[in-house]
């Protein structure tokens, strides 16, 4: 498929095997051209930030873009591995590609937020947590509520299941939560309570491992 990189191509780029010996050229762009590219990047990132906000329902901040030259070795050294690497080729107007690199941790946080999880937030009251879940369910991009089983974030399970039924959102039963000695609290009791209510309200659930993929 056009624009889709194979794993071999990704490995070659991250290992710096393509044009890695080339040194960045100096003074290729004028200051005006750098400013123009920076402004284009700023507009693009602004649009991306708006999209990310709609996906995760969290404030997204962007910094001032910096335009600089680098070879593949420099770029690859700057990022942790493994990471998510996306290349988008231009079809009109520009000759080149747009590269997006995301750290593994950032991808997991974004994915968790899209599933309604709370990976790094302080717990609220039952009323506050339940209201948060119900508001998240209203987001059309949210299809699953992940790990709604931790007493550290207590919720009204009847209201949660009713909200899932109303907004056609799946509730997750995750075997990672049921691991003995895990950090989540009262997960077995909470999962059983949620499943009983799901049976009563005929609300479907999704059963996953803790690998953040369907099983």
C-alpha positions as CSV (number, residue, x, y, z in Angstrom):
1,X,0.0,0.0,0.0
2,X,1.3,3.4,-0.9
3,X,2.7,5.4,2.0
4,X,2.9,2.3,4.4
5,X,6.4,1.3,5.5
6,X,7.4,-2.2,6.1
7,X,9.0,-3.3,9.4
8,X,12.4,-3.6,7.6
9,X,12.1,0.0,6.4
10,X,11.3,1.2,9.9
11,X,14.2,-0.7,11.4
12,X,16.5,0.7,8.7
13,X,15.4,4.3,9.5
14,X,15.7,3.9,13.2
15,X,19.1,2.2,12.9
16,X,20.3,5.1,10.8
17,X,21.2,2.9,7.9
18,X,19.6,5.2,5.3
19,X,21.7,8.2,4.5
20,X,23.1,8.0,8.0
21,X,26.6,9.1,6.8
22,X,25.3,12.3,5.3
23,X,26.1,15.4,7.4
24,X,23.5,18.1,7.8
25,X,24.0,20.9,5.4
26,X,24.5,24.4,6.7
27,X,22.6,27.5,5.6
28,X,20.3,25.7,3.2
29,X,17.3,27.7,4.3
30,X,17.1,31.5,4.9
31,X,15.7,32.8,8.2
32,X,12.5,33.8,6.4
33,X,12.1,30.2,5.1
34,X,12.7,28.8,8.6
35,X,10.1,31.1,10.0
36,X,7.6,30.0,7.3
37,X,8.2,26.3,8.0
38,X,7.9,27.0,11.7
39,X,4.6,28.7,11.2
40,X,3.3,25.8,9.1
41,X,4.4,23.4,11.8
42,X,2.7,25.6,14.4
43,X,-0.6,25.5,12.5
44,X,-0.4,21.8,11.9
45,X,0.4,21.0,15.6
46,X,-2.5,23.3,16.6
47,X,-4.8,21.2,14.5
48,X,-3.3,18.0,15.9
49,X,-3.7,19.3,19.5
50,X,-7.4,19.9,18.9
51,X,-7.8,16.4,17.6
52,X,-5.9,14.9,20.5
53,X,-8.0,16.9,22.9
54,X,-11.2,15.5,21.4
55,X,-9.8,12.0,21.7
56,X,-8.6,12.0,25.3
57,X,-10.8,14.9,26.7
58,X,-7.7,16.5,28.4
59,X,-6.0,19.8,27.9
60,X,-3.2,19.6,25.3
61,X,-0.3,22.0,25.3
62,X,2.1,22.6,22.4
63,X,5.5,24.4,22.4
64,X,7.0,26.8,19.9
65,X,8.3,24.9,16.9
66,X,12.1,24.8,16.3
67,X,13.4,24.3,12.7
68,X,16.8,22.6,12.5
69,X,18.9,20.3,10.4
70,X,19.8,16.7,11.4
71,X,20.8,13.4,9.8
72,X,19.1,10.1,10.5
73,X,21.7,9.2,13.1
74,X,21.0,12.3,15.1
75,X,17.3,11.8,14.9
76,X,17.4,8.1,15.9
77,X,19.7,8.8,18.8
78,X,17.3,11.3,20.2
79,X,14.4,8.8,20.7
80,X,14.0,5.9,23.0
81,X,13.4,2.5,21.6
82,X,10.9,0.9,21.2
83,X,8.7,3.7,19.9
84,X,5.9,4.3,17.5
85,X,7.2,5.6,14.1
86,X,4.8,7.0,11.5
87,X,5.8,8.4,8.1
88,X,3.3,10.4,6.0
89,X,4.4,11.3,2.5
90,X,3.2,14.5,0.7
91,X,1.5,14.1,-2.6
92,X,1.2,17.8,-3.7
93,X,3.3,20.9,-3.1
94,X,6.2,19.3,-1.1
95,X,8.8,16.7,-1.9
96,X,9.4,14.8,1.3
97,X,7.7,13.1,4.3
98,X,6.3,14.1,7.6
99,X,7.6,12.0,10.5
100,X,5.8,11.4,13.8
101,X,7.6,9.6,16.6
102,X,5.8,8.8,19.9
103,X,7.4,7.3,23.0
104,X,6.0,4.0,24.1
105,X,4.9,5.5,27.5
106,X,3.1,8.3,25.7
107,X,1.3,5.9,23.4
108,X,0.1,3.9,26.5
109,X,-1.1,7.0,28.3
110,X,-3.0,8.2,25.2
111,X,-4.5,4.7,24.7
112,X,-5.5,4.5,28.4
113,X,-7.2,7.9,28.3
114,X,-9.1,7.0,25.1
115,X,-10.4,3.9,27.0
116,X,-11.6,6.1,29.9
117,X,-8.7,5.1,32.2
118,X,-7.1,7.2,34.8
119,X,-3.4,6.3,34.7
120,X,-2.0,9.1,36.8
121,X,-4.8,11.1,38.5
122,X,-5.8,11.5,42.1
123,X,-9.0,9.7,43.1
124,X,-12.2,11.6,43.8
125,X,-15.4,10.8,45.6
126,X,-17.8,8.1,44.3
127,X,-20.0,11.0,42.9
128,X,-17.0,12.7,41.3
129,X,-15.6,9.6,39.7
130,X,-19.0,8.4,38.5
131,X,-19.7,11.8,36.9
132,X,-16.3,11.7,35.2
133,X,-16.9,8.3,33.7
134,X,-20.4,9.3,32.5
135,X,-19.0,12.5,30.9
136,X,-16.3,10.4,29.2
137,X,-18.9,8.1,27.8
138,X,-20.5,11.0,26.0
139,X,-17.4,11.4,23.9
140,X,-18.2,9.7,20.5
141,X,-14.5,8.6,20.2
142,X,-14.8,6.5,23.4
143,X,-15.9,2.9,22.9
144,X,-14.5,1.2,25.9
145,X,-14.1,2.0,29.6
146,X,-10.9,0.3,30.7
147,X,-10.3,-1.1,34.3
148,X,-13.5,0.2,35.9
149,X,-12.8,-2.1,38.8
150,X,-10.4,-0.3,41.2
151,X,-11.7,0.8,44.6
152,X,-9.0,3.4,44.5
153,X,-11.4,5.2,42.1
154,X,-14.7,4.2,43.7
155,X,-17.8,4.5,41.4
156,X,-21.5,3.9,41.5
157,X,-21.6,0.7,39.4
158,X,-25.4,0.9,38.7
159,X,-25.0,4.4,37.3
160,X,-21.9,3.3,35.4
161,X,-23.7,0.4,33.8
162,X,-26.8,2.5,33.0
163,X,-24.5,5.0,31.4
164,X,-22.7,2.3,29.3
165,X,-26.1,1.1,28.1
166,X,-27.3,4.6,27.2
167,X,-24.1,5.5,25.3
168,X,-23.4,2.1,23.8
169,X,-20.0,1.9,25.6
170,X,-18.3,-1.4,26.5
171,X,-17.1,-2.1,30.0
172,X,-13.8,-4.0,30.3
173,X,-13.1,-7.0,32.4
174,X,-9.3,-7.2,32.5
175,X,-7.5,-10.3,33.8
176,X,-4.5,-8.0,34.7
177,X,-6.8,-6.5,37.4
178,X,-7.5,-9.9,38.8
179,X,-3.8,-10.9,39.3
180,X,-3.2,-11.8,43.0
181,X,-1.1,-9.1,44.7
182,X,-1.9,-6.5,42.1
183,X,-1.9,-2.8,43.0
184,X,-5.7,-2.3,42.2
185,X,-8.1,-2.7,45.1
186,X,-11.1,-5.0,45.5
187,X,-11.0,-5.9,41.8
188,X,-12.7,-9.3,42.1
189,X,-15.6,-8.0,44.1
190,X,-16.0,-4.9,41.9
191,X,-15.9,-7.0,38.7
192,X,-18.5,-9.4,40.0
193,X,-20.8,-6.5,41.0
194,X,-20.3,-4.9,37.6
195,X,-21.0,-8.1,35.7
196,X,-24.2,-8.8,37.7
197,X,-25.5,-5.4,36.8
198,X,-24.4,-5.8,33.2
199,X,-26.4,-9.1,33.1
200,X,-29.4,-7.3,34.6
201,X,-29.2,-4.4,32.1
202,X,-28.1,-6.6,29.2
203,X,-25.0,-4.5,28.7
204,X,-22.1,-6.1,26.8
205,X,-18.6,-6.3,28.2
206,X,-15.2,-6.8,26.6
207,X,-12.7,-9.3,28.2
208,X,-9.0,-8.4,27.7
209,X,-5.6,-9.3,28.9
210,X,-3.5,-6.4,30.2
211,X,-1.5,-6.2,26.9
212,X,-3.8,-3.4,25.6
213,X,-4.8,-5.5,22.7
214,X,-7.9,-7.6,22.1
215,X,-7.6,-11.3,23.0
